[in-house]
């Protein structure tokens, strides 16, 4: 630990069991991360992606998504603490949603043969599956796993449990944990192949793994060391986190396959 805080930054994470906050990591934890990084190097695909700027109604979908998502980020920056949005997986996925929509909508305003037009279009495609799977995982894991788990942990403290529920009913939390999914689907997969949506490839899956590895490196090398435990089931001090990590990879693949099935469905 970088600070003598008993593994709880500013006492915000006292609700997390102490054995998940302090103590040595399980031996497999760093090995699993190294294995992920090696796999990304060995399995690196061709990173070229076909991309077509959105037109018609799809341009409006991307433009409005960008305005909505970026407005939320600005609102949080001006009226709340921006740190949680910058350090959480949820925040990263929201920022990716924002960046993808912004790049796609702006790319359509340039000649696709120009450097700016090509670069923005490429970035929009590169962010497409990482943004989509981030929204899917955030929606599913938080609402089906983390929220119920924390709610149960706080069952002996009615006051904290009520505050936790009210916190999750706030405008910001409803956006990043609930509305993120329909925004991702509307801007990334809606319309099917006939609407010009490119099916996901191994390159998209690889890019999502790269983002996942980057966040894991940040989470374990920085957040864990300062006592910020946003996702206790993934604590490297628990054997259970091995299964949680493997489950995430399975969920990523399932989202990749489900996304392609949806894209291929008739409009």
DAVEN-V20478 format. One record per backbone hydrogen bond with DSSP energy under -1.0 kcal/mol. NH is the residue of the N-H (numbers start at 0). CO is the residue of the C=O. Records with the same first field share a line. If there is no record, write none. Layout:
# DAVEN-V20478
NH = CO  CO
This chain:
# DAVEN-V20478
1 = 224
4 = 2
7 = 4
8 = 226
10 = 7
11 = 8
15 = 12
19 = 16
20 = 17
21 = 17
25 = 235
28 = 25
31 = 27
32 = 28
33 = 29
34 = 30
35 = 31
36 = 32
37 = 33
38 = 34
39 = 35
40 = 36
41 = 37
42 = 38
57 = 54
59 = 55
60 = 56
61 = 57
62 = 58
63 = 59
64 = 60
65 = 61
66 = 62
67 = 63
68 = 64
69 = 65
70 = 66
71 = 67
72 = 68
73 = 69
74 = 70
75 = 71
76 = 72
77 = 73
78 = 74
79 = 75
85 = 81
86 = 82
87 = 83
91 = 87
92 = 88
93 = 89
94 = 90
95 = 91
96 = 92
97 = 93
98 = 94
99 = 95
100 = 96
101 = 97
102 = 98
103 = 99
104 = 100
105 = 101
106 = 102
107 = 103
108 = 105
109 = 106
113 = 110
117 = 113
118 = 114
119 = 115
120 = 116
121 = 117
122 = 118
123 = 119
124 = 120
125 = 121
126 = 122
130 = 126
131 = 127
132 = 128
133 = 129
134 = 130
135 = 131
136 = 132
137 = 133
138 = 134
139 = 135
140 = 136
141 = 137
142 = 138
143 = 139
144 = 140
145 = 140
146 = 141
148 = 144
149 = 145
150 = 146
151 = 147
152 = 148
153 = 149
154 = 151
156 = 153
160 = 156
161 = 157
162 = 158
163 = 159
164 = 160
165 = 161
166 = 162
167 = 163
169 = 166
173 = 169
174 = 170
175 = 171
176 = 172
177 = 173
178 = 173
179 = 174
180 = 177
182 = 178
183 = 179
184 = 180
185 = 181
186 = 182
187 = 183
188 = 184
189 = 184
191 = 188
192 = 262
194 = 191
195 = 192
196 = 191
204 = 200
205 = 201
206 = 202
207 = 203
208 = 204
209 = 205
210 = 206
211 = 207
212 = 208
213 = 209
214 = 210
215 = 211
216 = 212
217 = 213
218 = 214
219 = 215
220 = 216
221 = 217
222 = 217
223 = 218
225 = 221
227 = 222
233 = 230
234 = 231
237 = 234
240 = 237
241 = 238
243 = 239
244 = 240
245 = 241
246 = 242
247 = 243
248 = 244
249 = 245
250 = 246
251 = 247
252 = 248
253 = 249
254 = 250
255 = 251
256 = 252
257 = 253
258 = 254
259 = 255
260 = 256
261 = 257
262 = 258
263 = 259
